[in-house]
Amino acid sequence: MERRKSKVVSIGGVKIGGTESVKIQSMCTHKTSDIAATSAQINALGAAGCEIVRVSVLDESDARAIAKLKSECKLPIVADIHFSYKLAVAAIESGCDKVRINPGNIGGESHIKAVADCIKAHKIPVRVGANTGSLEKTYEEKYGRSAEALVESALYNAQILEKYGVDDIVLAVKSSDAQMTYKAYSLLAEKCGYPLHIGVTEAGVKDMAVVKSSAALGALLLNGIGDTLRISITGDPLEEVIAARRLLRAVGLDKNYVNVISCPTCGRCQWNVTELAEKVNKRVEYICKPLKVAVMGCVVNGPGEAKDCDLGIAGAAEYCVIFKRGELVRRVPSENAESEFFAELDGLIND
């Protein structure tokens, strides 16, 4: 797929936009001033594959905590600010790598200028945008709660910062509705050259949140739209990172992993393919190597369907066949199939 061309922005050394890879983002759930808990969560998110993390700044103690977090964590830290320009300035001076603000809710022109001047002085980017819960009244009255209103609101907020010389801007237009989210980002992508942070806001609890986000964000990514993404899930943010990583793999933007394909099984299946498929997935989940592995239900269709795989297995009642790149390697008794397949798999991984 051809990626949308956008400005390149650096967030604590992590580049987004242009031809850079799409970066995974999540957000801490602890109060930021609880440095021990927040630091542990940031490092856990990083270990799971998160590349940029956002923290809430509710008061001065949260703003001051960013300096300490920067000394304990490797991930770029984005400070999330609402309503207080003083907290935005404090968070920037404390060392945040990016600040997330809504110029429309932090005060008048003098307050916006103060934040803009601080952003420029510290040479960090800023994320601005809109979601359906924070639309300016002007745009909501003109367009209703719609994709058009989100886009116009985001561009208006960007123009305010541009007025004061800020141009390292990331835009977002989020809705809890998957269709509106897709339409808003598609419109915004046509109207500006800034990098876009994509996400469905208030997506819900785990299963529905993943499905809803995948519907909207998957469609955007397949159309080359999106430079950072967050899959918002009510609960443990580690689940957000895992889901985002899987989505990037599903749309072909992350190829450095072991892609396990397995058939849904049918009446021809005479062995426990489901159990082995689950074990294989667990075994390779954190392996960063571009391999394709197949666990197929029957010897009738399995080898042919998985002809392009580096390694595969298909089974019958009393035996299984192991094959590589469509060629039969050997036939093994069912009771030995798992151990022999894993030996082959480990050999490929360690090669």
N, C-alpha and C positions, 0 to 999 in steps of 0.2 A: 504494500500500500504506500501511497505517496503522502508524507507528512505535510501538514499545513506549515507554511513558512511563517516564522514569528521571530521577534526580537529575542536574543539570548540574554538571560539574566542569571547572575551568580548569587546563590544563597549560601553564605558561609563556605564558599568554595565548590558547592554543588551547582553545576550549571543546568539550567532548564531552557526550553525553547529551541528554535532552530532545528538542527538534526540531532540534538541530544536525546538520550533515552528518556522515556516517560518515567518520572520519579514517583515513588510511593510515599504518601504522607498519612500521618495519623495524629491523634491529639491525646494528651495526657488527661487522666480523669482525677488525679489528686490535686489538692490545692498546691499551687506552685511553690509557696513558701515552705511547704513540707518537703524540704530538700532531699532527705533520705528516700522517701517514697517516690518522689518525682524522678530523681536521678536513677533509681532502680528501674522504674517503668520505662524511662527513655532508653536505657541500655538494653533492656529486654526487647523493646520494639526494634532497636537497631539490629540485634542478633537475629530477629525474625525476618528482616528484610526491609524495614522502614528506612527511608532515606532523608526525610525531613519531618520534624515533629513540631506541633503547635502547643503552646501552653497558655492558659488563661491568666490575665493580669487584672485582678480585682481590686488591688490596693497596693500601697507602697512596699509592703513586705514581699509581695509577689514580684514586683519590678526589681527589687534589690536581689532577690534569689537567683535571677537569671545569671548574674556574674558568677556565682558559685556553681550553678549547673553547668556553665560553659567550661569550668575547670575540671568537671567530673564526667562530662559526656562528650561524645564525638559528633553526634548528629547536629546539624544546623537547627537552631531554635527560633521559632516564629512566635512573637508575642501577640496575643489576641486582645485587642483593646475595644472597649465600647464606652462612649460618652465622655471620657476624660482625656483631654489633650495632655494634661500634666502626666498622667500615667504612661501615655505614649512616649513622651519625651524621656521619662525616667527609665522605661524599658529599653529604649534605644541606647541611652547613656550607660545602661548596665551591661550592654553587649549583645543584645539580641541580633540575630542574623537577618531578620526580616520582621516587619511589623504589619499586622492586619488591622486596618481601620476602616471606618465608614466616615468620610469627611463630613457627611451631612448630619452626623449626630455628635460631633465633638466640639461644637460651638461655632462662633462666627469666623469671619475672615482672619482676624488676628491669631486665633487659636490654630486654624488650619495652616497659616503661614509659619507659626512656631514649630509645628510638627514637620512641615516640609523642609524648613531650614535645618532641623536636626537630622532628618533623613539624608539630606545632601551632605551634611558635615561628616556623617559617619559612613557614607557611601554604601548604604544598604538598600535593598528593594522594598517595595510596599505592595501589599495585596489589598485591592479594593473591589467592591462589587455589590451585588444585591441578592437578596433572596425574598421569597414571597412574604416573609414576615417583617421585612424592613424596607419596603418600597417607599420612595418619596410620594407624598400625597398627589403631587402634580401628575406623575406618570400613572399612578393607580386610577386616578379619576379619568385620565385620557384613554387608557388602554384596558382598564380593569386588571385583575390579577392574571397576567398573561406573559408569554415569552417576550413580546414586544416591550412591555413595561420593564421587565428585568433588564433587557439589553439597554434601553434608553437610560435607565437609572445608573447602570454600571458605567456607561460611557460618560455620563454627566459627572460622576464622581472622579473619574480619571481626568477629565478636563480641568477640574478644580486643582488637582495636584500639578498638572502640566502648567497651569497658570503661574505656579510658583517654582517652576524649573525642575520638577521631579519627573523623570521618564523611565526609571527602572520599575515598571509597574506590572503586576500580575493581576488578571481579572478573573472574577468568578460570578456566575449567575445561577444560583441554586434554587430548586423547588423540591417539594416532597413528591411531586408528580413526575413520573418517569418521562412521559411524553412531552410535558412542558419543558423539562430540563433539556431533553434532546433538541427541541426546537430552539430554545433560547441560546444554547451554545452554538448551534449551527448558524443562527443569525449573527451572533457576536463574532464568530470566526470570519465572516465576510466583511465586517465593518471595522476591524482593527488589526494591528499587527503585533499586539502584546501577547505574551504567553498566557495560556489559560489553565487555571486550576479547575478540574471538573469533579463534580460530585452531585449526588442526590441528597438533599438535606432531610433530616428527620425521617430516614428511610425505614426505621422500625427495628424490631428484634431480629435475631440472626438470620433465619432462613429466608424470610420475606425481604429483609434488607438486602441480602446478597442477590436475590433474584431481581428485585427492583433496580438496584444499582447496576447489575450486569446488563439488564435490558437497555438502559439509557447510555451508560458509559461504554459498553461494548460496541453499540452502534456508532457512537462518536469516534472511538478509537479506530474502528474499521474504516472510518472516513477521514482518518488522519488528523482528527481534532483532539487536543488534550496534551498538556505538557507535564502536569502533575495530577494525581488523582487521590481521592480518599473515598473508600467505601464506608459510609457511616453506619455503624451498628450500635444499638443500645446494649451496652455491656462491656466486655473486655476488649480494649483496643487491639490486642494481639490478633483477635479474629478479623479485624479490619485489614491488617497487613497480610495475613494469610490469604484472605479473599482477593485482595488487590493483586497479589503475586499470581494467583491462579488465573485471574482475568487477563493479565498481561500475557500469560502463556497461552491462554485459549485463543487470543486474537493474533498471536504470532509476533508480539513485540518483545517477548523474552524467549529466546531459544536455548539458553544455557541451562538446561535441566533435562531430566530423564522423563520423557513423555510416555506414560503407560496407557496403552489402549487395551480395552477388554470388551468382549461381546456381552450383550445383555442376557445371554443364555436362552435356551428354548428346550423343547422336548427332546432334541437330539443329544443334549448335554448329559453325559453319564459319569461326570466326576465333579468334585467340588471346586469349580473354577472361581467362584465368588471368594472363597476363603483365600486362595492363592493370590488372586488379584489384589485383595486388601493387604496381604502381607508384602507384596511387591511394592505397592504404593507407599506403605509405611517405611520400607527399607530405603527407598530412593528419594524420599520427600525433600531432603536437604542436600542432595548431590547436584553440584553444578557442573554438568557435563552434557553436551548435546547428543543424547541417545534416544532411540525410540524402541520401546519394548512392548511385546504383545502377549497377553494371556487370553487364549481363545478357548471356546467351549468344546468344539468338536474338530475332528481331523478332516471332516468333509469340506468345510469352507475356511477353517482357521488359517492354514498356511498361505492360501491364495489371498485372503483378505489382508493379511499382514505381510505381504511380500516385500514392502519397503522398510520393514523393521530391522534393526540391528540384531535383535534376538527375539525369539518367540517360542511359545509352547502351546500345544493343543492336545486335547485328551480324548480317550475312549474309555470303555469300561475297565479294561485291564492294562492299558498302556497309554503312554503319552509320547508325542514326538516333539523333539527340540529342533528348531530350525534357525538359521542365520541368513538374513537377507534373501529369504525365499527358498533357500536350499536346505534340505534335510541334513541335520548333523547326526542324529541317532534316535533310535526308539528305545524307551526305557520303561520298566515296570511302573505302574501307577504309584506303588508305595515308595519308590525312589525318586519320583519325578521332582518333588519340591527341592530336595537337597541338591540334585544334579543341576536343576535350573538355576538355583542360587549360586552354585559354583561357577557356572557360565557367566552369570550376571556380574558377580564380583570380579571375574577376570576382565570383563569389558570396562567396568568402572575404574579398575586399577591399571588398565593398560596405558 
